[in-house]
Amino acid sequence: MDYFNYKQDVLFAEEVSLKDIADEHGTPSYVYSRATLERHAKAYTNSFKAMDGLVCFSVKALSNISILKVLKDCNCGFDIVSGGELHRALLAGADPQKIIFSGVGKSEAEMAAGIEQGILSFNIESESELMRLERVAAEMKKIAPIAIRFNPGVDAGVHEFTKTGRKSDKFGVSIEDTIGLVKHCIESKYLSMVGLTCHIGSQITELEKFEQAAHQSLKMLCEVEALGATLNFIDMGGGLGVTYMDEKTIQPDELIQCYERVFQGRSERLIVEPGRSISANAGVMITKVEYEKEKFLITDAAMNDLLRPALYQAHHDVWQVRKNNLEPKNYNVVGPICETGDFLAKNVALSAGEGDLLAIKTVGAYGFVMSSNYNSRPRAAEILVDKDQFSLIRKREDFSDLTALEEQPND
């Protein structure tokens, strides 16, 4: 459930009119509801009953520092995939012992930063990465904590680009290779194996897929234990789907209860890494209709502001910020980018025209974080709503921001 609702035919975020936000901060703008973020985070943190649990929010979904502070205050840790995300999490006040470093291409500098900060664990995704991390730790004369990410062979997710748990995917290592890496860790002076992890994909709406992965993880836990390793946690990753249009999905407490049933009697801590299911429905993007042209509404937001529809053919519901009594028509909502693929929604019924405001829903995950300056367009503003107040948490870029890092060689 989110906190975006109509009041007297005007769309509100909590107790704030989206029209008032647009009047003050312009369009396009991302607007987030603090109450929604808190509700969704607590839906996870309050679900652990039989196991000690830790929720590590996936920073790649929504990385604004103010948002991370809200989630940190909900007792969330963080799942990061870059040195930049580590920097953001620390600026938000995160406890390093609640930070998991994932990703297939960690650099030596990123590894050194994670070791120096004392993070909870590196999720290792290849033999080469393990050897590099061991080398970096040895040079620093420190011990690097690691969890091996193994592929459970579960095919889950609605789009090929978001499936990550199959043997053919670039993520993780095979079940067979995991055993060899565990043996190496046990013998290493500079590596400490503290956990086991897997992540099967994104936007998953079937509990059965998560359960399959959990059973594979339990089997792997027993095999690792038989080798003489004692683990602190089992990390089941994220991937829980959300409702964009009319999808049916499962709730966080159902997911956690499923895991606790599978891991009944185990002493390891249970870690999950949700991103989308916490932040997606906590955000909307407001945009203004610039032109109406036959079946098109051309807005001031574009694929550089919200890439998901062009990249994934993703569907986002579109609401009018102010309702009216006019007869709706079917429109394609598109932007001004010089690409045929520049669309935000297709074939949606709206009674909007030039100058009207629209709200693109469910953009709090993989929205602003995937935006760019394509066509030399400044990136949008970000605003956080808290009850009847709203704050600018990232200012809109201007043209000088676009060229601030460029240098011209002397003639």
N, C-alpha and C positions, 0 to 999 in steps of 0.2 A: 504494500500500500504506500502511496506517495501523498504529498501534501500540495498538489496542484488541483485546484477546483474553481468552478465558476461561482461568482457572487454577483447577482444582478446582471447577468450576461457578460461579465468581464472576468477574464482568467486571472486567478491569483496564485502566487506562490506563498503558502502559509497565509499571513495576513497582509501581504503586499501585492498590489496590482502590478501585473507585468507591464501595463501601459505606463505606469509611473516610472518603472525602471527604464523603459525605452526612452521616455521623455528626458530623463537625466543622463543616461549613459549611452544612448544611441543604439543602433543596430548594425550588424548582427552582434548579439551578446549571448554568452552562456550564463544561465541562471541556475543556481543550485540551492536546494532546500536542506538546511542543517537538520531539521527534524526528521526528514526522510533518511538522511545518511545515518543518523543516530539510531533510528528504528531498525534499519537493515543490519547495521553492525551488531546491535544487541540481539537481533534474531539469531545470530551465530553465537556470540559470547555467552548467552544465557541458555544455550541448548546442551552444553556438556553436563552430563549427569553422572555417568559411570567412569569417565576418564578425565584426567587432567588435560585441559585443552588450551590451545593458543591459536588465535585467528591472526594470520599475517595478510593484511590487505595487499593486493597486487597493485603496486604503484604505477605500473604501466597503464592501468585503466584510467586513472585520474591523478595527476601528480602535483597539483597546486599545493603549495606549502600550507595554506590556510585549511584546505580540506584534510591534509594529512594530520594537522593538529587536532581537528575535530575527531578523527578516527583514533588517534593516539589517546585522547581523553576518554574514549570508549574501551580502553584497554586492548586495542589492537596493536599487533606488531606489523612488520612490513616484509613483503616479498619484493625484492629488487632484481633488476636485470642489467644494471649499468652503474658505473661510477657516479654518473650524474644523479641517478635515483638514490644512491647511497648518500650523496651530498644533500639532497632534498629531505630525505628522511631524518638525517641528523639535525638539519636546520629546524625541522618540526619538533625536535626534542625527543626523538625516538630512543628507546633503550636499545643499544647495540645487541644485547642478548635476546632481542625480539626481532632481529633482522636476519632473513634468509637471502642468500645471494644466488639466484638462478641464472640461466642463460648459457648458450652453447659456445660463446666466443669471448670469454673473459680475458682481458689483457693482463700482463704482468703488473702494470700500475694499479689496475682495479683489484687484483688479488692482494697486492701489498697494502692497499688502503683498507680492505676488509679485515686483513689480519691485524693491522695496526689499531683499528677501531674496536677490535674484539667482538666481531659479529658472532651470532649463534652458530651459523654453518654456511659453507659453500655447497650448493647442489652440483655435484660433479656429473658431467654429461658425456665424457669420453676418457679413454685411457691417456691420450695426449694431455688433456687438461689436468688430470690427476698428477701426472709427472711434472708438468710445469708448476703447479701449485706447490708440490713437494720441494722443488728447486727454489722457488721464491721463499718459502718458509725457512728452508735451510740457510739461505743467505741472510735472512733476518734473525736467525737463531731462535725461532719461535715455532710453536705447534699450530698447524691450521686445522680447524674442525671441519669435517666433511660429512655429507650425506650423499650416497650414490643414487642417482636417478635412473631407475631401470624401467624398461618398456614392458608393460604387462601384456601387450598384444591385444588391447581392447580398442575396437574401432567405434569411436563415439564423436558426436558433433554433427552439425547440419551443413557445414561447408568444408570443402577440402582444405582450405587455408587454415582452418581452426582445429583440425584433427592432429593430435600430437603423441598419441600413445601406441602407434603401430610400429612394427619392425622397420617399415619403409620410411618412417619419418626421421627428420634430422635430430630429434631430441632424444636424450637418454642413451642408455646402453642396453644390450640384449640381456636376457636372464642368464644366458651362459657366460657372457663376459663379466657380469656383476660378480660372480664368485671369485674370479681371478683378481679383480680389483680389491675385493674385501681382503683376500689373503695378503696382498701387497700392503694394504693399510695396517693390518695387524703387525706386520714386521717393520713398518716405517718408524723412524725416530721423530719425524716432523709432521706426521699426519695422525689425526685422531678421528676415527669413524664414530660419529655420534648419532647418525640417523640413517634412515632409508626413505626414499621418496619416489613418487610417481605422479604424473599429471597426464590425463588421457585426452584433453581437448577443452573446447569452449562452447558455450551455449548448448549444454547438454540437458535434455529434459526427461531422460529416462533413468530412474533410480537403479534399474537393473545393471546399467553400464558401470555405475559407481560401485555397486556391490561386487561385480566381477573383478574390478580392479582391486578392491579391498581383499578379496579372497586370494588373489595372486600375491598381494603384498604380505598377507599373513604367512603364506607358504614360503616366501622369500625371507621373511623375518626368522622363521624356524631354521632355515638353511644357514643363514648368517650366524645365528646363535650357536648352531652346531659346530661352526668353525672356531668358536671361542670369542667372538665379538659381543660386547654388551652395549646395546644402543639406548640412547636417551629418548628418542622420539621416532614416530612414523608420520611422515608428511604425505598426505593424500592429495595435495595440490588444490586446484580450484575447478572451475568449469561449469558451475551450476547456471542453468539458463534463466532468462527473464522473459517477461511478456512484452514484446514490441507492438504487436497488433492484437492477435487473439490466441497466441500459443498457450498451451497448458504446460505448466512446469511444476516442480516440486519445491517444498519449503525447506529452509535451512535446518529446522529441527528434525525433519524426516531424514535428511542426509546424515546428520550427526548421529541420530539413533541407529541408522543402518550401519555406520562405521562401528559404533559401540557394540552392536550385536556381533559383528564379525570378529572384533578384537577383544571379545569378552575374556576377562582373566589376564590380559596382558598388562604389564606395568609401565610400558612406554607412554610418553605424552603423545597426544594426538594433535597434529598440526594441520590446519586447512589454510588455503591461500585464495580466498574469494576476491574477485575484483568487480566484475560486471554486476553480480547479484547484490552488491552493496551500493554501487554508485550509479548504475545505468538509469534507473527511474527517479533518481534524485536530481536530474538535470534536464533542462529544456534549452533550446536555442531560439531566441526571438529574432525575427527577421521582418523586413518591410517589403511589401510588394511594390516594385518600381514600375513595372509595365504589365498589362494584360494583353496577350496576343493570341487570338483564337483559343486553342486548348491549353495555352501556356500561361502560368503566372511566373514572371521573371522577378526574382527577389534580389536583395542586396547581399544575401548569403549564397555561398557556392560550394563546390566540391573541395576547395582549399580549406573551407571552414569545417565541413563535415564530409569526410571521405567515405564513410561506410557504405552509403548507397551505391557509389560508383565502383568501389573496390570489391564489395561482397554481394552486390545486388540486394543489400539489406533494406528492409521495410521499416519506416518510422511513421507513426501516426502524426497527423498534422491537425492542430487545433487553431481556430481563429481566436485571437486575443479578445476581440469583442464580437459577440454573437449578433446576428440581425435576423430579420424575418424574410430576407430575399430567398428566392428559389436557388438551391445549390446546383452547381454544374461540375462536371468531372474535369479536373485540370491535371496537368503535369507541372509540378513545382520545380523550377530550374533556376540556375544562377547565371551570372554574366561571364563565366569562364569560357574561353574559346575551345571547347571540347563538347562533342555530342554527348559524352558520358557525364556531363555536368548536370546532374539532377539530384534533388533532395527527396522527392516522392513522385510516384506515378499514379495517374488515374484515381485521384482522391476527390471526394465531393466537398466543395467549398462554395460559399457565397461571398467571396472576397474580391476586391478590385484594387486598383492602384491606390497606394497610400495606406492600405490596411496592414495590420500586424498579424503575423502568423507565429505559432509556437511549434517547433519541431520537437516531438517528445522523445524521451528515453535516450538522451544523448550524454548522460553523465559518465558513461564509460566509452572509451575509444572515440571520443568526440574532439574536444579541444586538443588532446595530446597528439592526435594524428593530423592536426591542421598544419598548413604550410603557407609560404608566401608566393605560391604559384601565381603567375601573371602579375607579380609585384603587388600583391594585395596585402595590406597590413592585417595581422591576425586580430581576432575579436577580443572584446573585453570579457572578463569573468566576474560574476557578482554572486555573493553568498547572502541568502536570506535567512534571518533568524527572527522568527515570530513576526513582529510588525516593523522590523528594521532591515535594511539591506546595505551591504558594504561592498565597495569595489576591491576585489582581491587580485586582480591583474588588469592593469590599464590597457586600453586599446593601443595598438602600435600606430605610429604615424610614419610618414614617408622617410623621415630622418632615421628612424629605427631600421628601415630596410637597408640603408647604406652605411650604417654606423661602423661596421667591421670591415668595410672595403677600403683598399688602399690603391692609389694610382702610382705606378712607377714614374720616376722622374724622366722627363723627355731628354 
